[in-house]
Amino acid sequence: MADGITPELLGRLLDEQGGPLALYAAQWTAAADDCVQEALIELARQRPVPDQPVAWLYRVVRNRAISRARAARRREHHESLASRLRPSETTPRYAAADRSDALAGPDELAAAVATLDDEIREVVVARTWGGLGFEQIAELVGCSTSTAHRRYVAGLAALRERLDDTCRDTNQSPAIRKIAN
């Protein structure tokens, strides 16, 4: 195992990056944990170990999550075609959250992140929760370092605005007014 990954390094990567990687993959698929596990297994098989294993994991997790999302959409499409004769009984199995009421839930931050554009959300999650640098993010998403930085700044500004609106809306809600009076 001289040129492969050690169990200690694999364990440390899982401990430090498992959660952020799952959050990153959750942008595309409900099977985020599966994507992370498969990527870690694939990393363990790499000979030699990639120069930047964390960035490599993000790339592999991203690709797997996007592939799973495409498969889910194809499956959903086939299921909807098969059930056309019973439209009143059909409900989508993997319904996307309605973005108009996304901030109504208890986890406003997660809901606010979910409302970001895909390109911006990907950069914000990779930087904030994944701890990737802008050079690594740029390579990951296929853009320049300055574009990755601009997307990150735009994402943070959008999150501040959405969360500030949520706080103001909460303070103005009838339940809050009733408690205050």
C-alpha positions in Angstrom: 0.0 0.0 0.0 3.1 2.2 -0.4 1.6 4.2 -3.3 -2.1 3.9 -2.2 -4.2 5.6 0.4 -3.7 4.6 4.0 -6.6 3.6 6.2 -5.8 6.5 8.5 -6.0 9.0 5.7 -9.2 7.5 4.4 -10.7 7.7 8.0 -9.6 11.3 8.4 -11.1 12.3 5.1 -14.3 10.6 6.0 -14.4 12.4 9.4 -13.5 15.8 8.1 -15.1 15.8 4.7 -18.0 13.2 4.9 -20.6 15.7 6.0 -19.6 18.6 3.7 -19.4 16.1 0.7 -22.8 14.8 1.5 -24.2 18.3 1.7 -22.5 19.1 -1.6 -24.0 16.0 -3.3 -27.4 16.8 -1.9 -27.7 19.6 -4.4 -28.3 17.0 -7.1 -29.5 13.8 -5.5 -31.3 12.3 -2.5 -28.7 9.6 -2.4 -25.9 11.9 -1.3 -24.4 9.5 1.3 -24.2 6.8 -1.3 -22.2 9.1 -3.6 -19.8 9.9 -0.8 -19.3 6.3 0.1 -18.7 5.3 -3.5 -16.2 8.1 -4.0 -14.3 7.1 -0.9 -14.1 3.5 -2.1 -12.9 4.7 -5.5 -10.3 6.9 -3.8 -9.0 3.9 -1.8 -8.4 2.1 -5.1 -6.5 5.0 -6.7 -2.9 4.2 -7.5 -1.2 6.6 -7.0 -3.2 8.8 -4.6 -4.3 12.0 -6.3 -2.2 15.1 -5.4 -5.3 16.8 -3.9 -7.5 14.1 -2.5 -10.1 16.4 -1.1 -10.6 18.2 -4.4 -10.6 14.9 -6.2 -13.3 13.6 -3.9 -15.5 16.7 -4.6 -15.1 16.1 -8.4 -16.0 12.4 -8.1 -19.0 13.1 -5.7 -20.2 15.8 -8.0 -20.1 13.5 -11.1 -21.8 10.6 -9.2 -24.5 12.9 -7.8 -25.3 14.4 -11.2 -25.4 10.9 -12.8 -27.8 9.8 -10.1 -30.0 12.8 -10.6 -30.2 12.2 -14.3 -31.1 8.5 -13.6 -33.8 9.7 -11.2 -35.2 12.1 -13.8 -35.3 9.3 -16.5 -37.0 7.0 -14.0 -39.5 9.6 -13.1 -40.2 10.3 -16.8 -40.7 6.6 -17.5 -43.0 6.3 -14.5 -45.1 9.3 -15.5 -45.4 7.9 -19.0 -46.5 4.5 -17.7 -49.1 6.1 -15.4 -50.8 8.5 -17.9 -54.0 6.5 -17.8 -54.4 7.3 -14.1 -53.4 11.0 -13.9 -55.6 11.7 -10.8 -53.7 9.1 -8.8 -50.2 10.1 -9.9 -47.9 12.1 -7.7 -44.3 12.7 -8.4 -42.1 10.5 -6.3 -39.3 13.0 -6.2 -41.1 16.3 -6.1 -38.8 19.3 -5.9 -39.5 21.7 -3.1 -41.6 24.7 -4.1 -39.2 27.6 -3.9 -42.0 30.1 -3.1 -42.5 28.6 0.3 -39.0 27.3 0.9 -38.3 29.7 3.7 -41.3 28.7 5.7 -39.6 25.6 7.3 -37.6 25.5 10.5 -34.2 25.4 8.7 -34.2 28.8 7.0 -30.5 28.6 6.0 -30.9 25.3 4.2 -34.0 26.6 2.5 -32.2 29.8 1.5 -29.3 27.9 0.1 -31.7 25.7 -1.9 -33.1 28.9 -3.6 -29.7 29.9 -5.0 -29.0 29.3 -8.7 -27.3 26.0 -9.2 -23.9 27.5 -10.2 -23.8 29.9 -7.2 -25.1 27.2 -4.8 -22.4 24.8 -5.8 -19.7 27.3 -5.2 -21.1 28.5 -1.8 -21.5 24.9 -0.5 -18.0 23.9 -1.8 -16.4 26.9 -0.2 -18.4 27.3 3.1 -19.0 23.7 4.1 -16.3 21.9 2.0 -13.5 24.3 2.8 -12.2 24.3 -0.8 -10.1 27.2 -2.0 -11.2 29.3 -5.0 -8.6 27.6 -7.3 -9.9 24.2 -6.3 -13.5 25.3 -6.9 -12.6 26.9 -10.2 -11.2 23.6 -11.4 -14.1 21.6 -10.0 -16.8 23.6 -11.7 -14.8 24.6 -14.8 -14.5 28.3 -14.5 -11.9 30.9 -13.6 -10.8 31.6 -10.0 -12.3 35.1 -10.3 -15.6 33.7 -11.5 -15.7 31.3 -8.6 -15.0 34.2 -6.2 -17.7 36.4 -7.8 -20.3 33.5 -7.6 -19.3 33.0 -3.9 -19.7 36.7 -3.1 -23.0 36.9 -5.0 -24.3 33.8 -3.2 -23.4 35.2 0.2 -25.2 38.5 -0.7 -28.3 36.6 -1.8 -28.3 34.5 1.4 -28.0 37.6 3.5 -30.9 39.3 1.7 -33.1 36.2 1.9 -32.3 35.5 5.5 -32.8 39.2 6.4 -36.2 39.1 4.6 -37.1 35.9 6.5 -36.3 37.5 9.9 -38.3 40.6 9.0 -41.2 38.5 7.8 -41.1 36.4 11.0 -41.1 39.6 13.1 -44.2 40.8 11.3 -46.1 37.5 11.5 -49.5 37.5 13.4 -48.1 34.9 15.8 -45.2 37.1 16.7 -47.4 40.2 17.1 -49.8 38.2 19.3 -46.9 37.2 21.6 -45.5 40.7 21.7 -48.9 42.2 22.7 
